[in-house]
Amino acid sequence: MKPSRTTAVVRVFGLIAAIALITGLHYVTDPSRVLLHELFNYLCFIPIIVAAYWFGPWGGVTAALLTSAAFIPHIRMAWASNLPYATSRYAQILVFHVTGLLVGILASFQR
């Protein structure tokens, strides 16, 4: 059963707000607080997985794209001097997209 248009709009804005909040936490937290940044990195998966579950593969990939677009400038600003860590964050962005796609496919099959 498809959600109503109002429900879908509320879900989209909720996902955008979650991505903005998590990304905002990255930007306001000092880079020396690596443990917090690691936590925020894992939190990034939540809106991607939820979007994929609610909206299928394209929803998951779209949420991954939004998360990536918000996260990449932070990587460039905060981690440019730490190449190994920055590289691992770029790899995580690839995992965002794979996760969004796979969860979306699985959710579509479940329906």
C-alpha positions as CSV (number, residue, x, y, z in Angstrom):
1,M,0.0,0.0,0.0
2,K,1.4,3.4,-1.0
3,P,1.4,6.2,1.5
4,S,-0.7,9.2,0.9
5,R,0.9,12.2,-0.8
6,T,0.9,14.1,2.5
7,T,2.6,11.2,4.3
8,A,5.2,11.0,1.6
9,V,6.0,14.7,1.8
10,V,6.3,14.6,5.6
11,R,8.6,11.6,5.2
12,V,10.8,13.4,2.6
13,F,11.1,16.5,4.8
14,G,11.8,14.4,7.9
15,L,14.6,12.6,6.0
16,I,16.1,15.9,4.8
17,A,15.9,17.3,8.3
18,A,17.7,14.2,9.7
19,I,20.5,14.5,7.0
20,A,20.8,18.2,7.8
21,L,21.0,17.6,11.5
22,I,23.6,14.8,11.3
23,T,25.7,16.8,8.8
24,G,25.4,19.9,11.0
25,L,26.8,17.9,13.9
26,H,29.8,17.1,11.8
27,Y,30.4,20.8,11.0
28,V,30.0,22.1,14.5
29,T,32.1,19.4,16.2
30,D,35.9,20.0,16.4
31,P,37.9,17.6,14.3
32,S,39.9,16.6,17.3
33,R,36.8,14.8,18.6
34,V,37.2,11.8,16.3
35,L,35.1,9.5,18.4
36,L,32.1,11.8,18.0
37,H,32.7,12.1,14.2
38,E,32.8,8.3,14.0
39,L,29.4,8.2,15.7
40,F,28.0,10.8,13.3
41,N,29.4,8.7,10.4
42,Y,27.3,5.8,11.5
43,L,24.3,7.9,12.1
44,C,24.5,8.9,8.4
45,F,23.2,5.5,7.5
46,I,19.9,5.8,9.3
47,P,18.2,8.3,6.9
48,I,19.6,6.4,3.9
49,I,18.2,3.1,5.2
50,V,14.9,4.6,6.1
51,A,14.6,6.3,2.7
52,A,15.4,3.1,0.9
53,Y,12.8,1.2,3.0
54,W,10.1,3.9,2.4
55,F,10.9,4.8,-1.2
56,G,12.8,1.9,-2.7
57,P,16.2,1.9,-4.5
58,W,15.8,5.4,-5.9
59,G,14.9,6.8,-2.5
60,G,17.9,5.1,-0.9
61,V,20.3,6.4,-3.6
62,T,18.8,9.9,-3.5
63,A,19.3,10.0,0.3
64,A,22.8,8.8,-0.2
65,L,23.5,11.5,-2.8
66,L,22.1,14.2,-0.4
67,T,24.2,12.8,2.4
68,S,27.3,12.7,0.2
69,A,26.8,16.2,-1.1
70,A,26.5,17.5,2.5
71,F,29.4,15.4,3.8
72,I,32.1,15.9,1.1
73,P,32.8,19.5,1.9
74,H,33.2,18.6,5.6
75,I,35.8,15.9,4.6
76,R,37.7,18.4,2.5
77,M,37.7,21.1,5.3
78,A,38.3,19.0,8.4
79,W,40.3,16.0,7.2
80,A,42.4,17.4,4.3
81,S,45.6,17.1,6.4
82,N,44.8,13.5,7.4
83,L,44.8,11.6,4.1
84,P,44.2,8.1,5.4
85,Y,41.2,9.2,7.4
86,A,39.8,11.3,4.5
87,T,40.3,8.4,2.1
88,S,38.3,6.1,4.5
89,R,35.5,8.7,4.6
90,Y,35.4,8.8,0.8
91,A,35.1,5.0,0.8
92,Q,32.3,5.3,3.3
93,I,30.4,7.5,0.8
94,L,30.6,4.7,-1.7
95,V,29.1,2.4,1.0
96,F,26.3,4.9,1.5
97,H,25.3,4.4,-2.1
98,V,25.6,0.7,-2.0
99,T,23.6,0.5,1.2
100,G,20.8,2.7,-0.2
101,L,20.6,0.7,-3.4
102,L,20.6,-2.7,-1.7
103,V,18.2,-1.9,1.1
104,G,15.9,-0.3,-1.5
105,I,16.0,-3.4,-3.7
106,L,15.3,-5.6,-0.7
107,A,12.4,-3.4,0.5
108,S,10.9,-3.5,-3.0
109,F,11.1,-7.3,-3.1
110,Q,9.5,-7.4,0.4
111,R,6.5,-5.4,-0.9
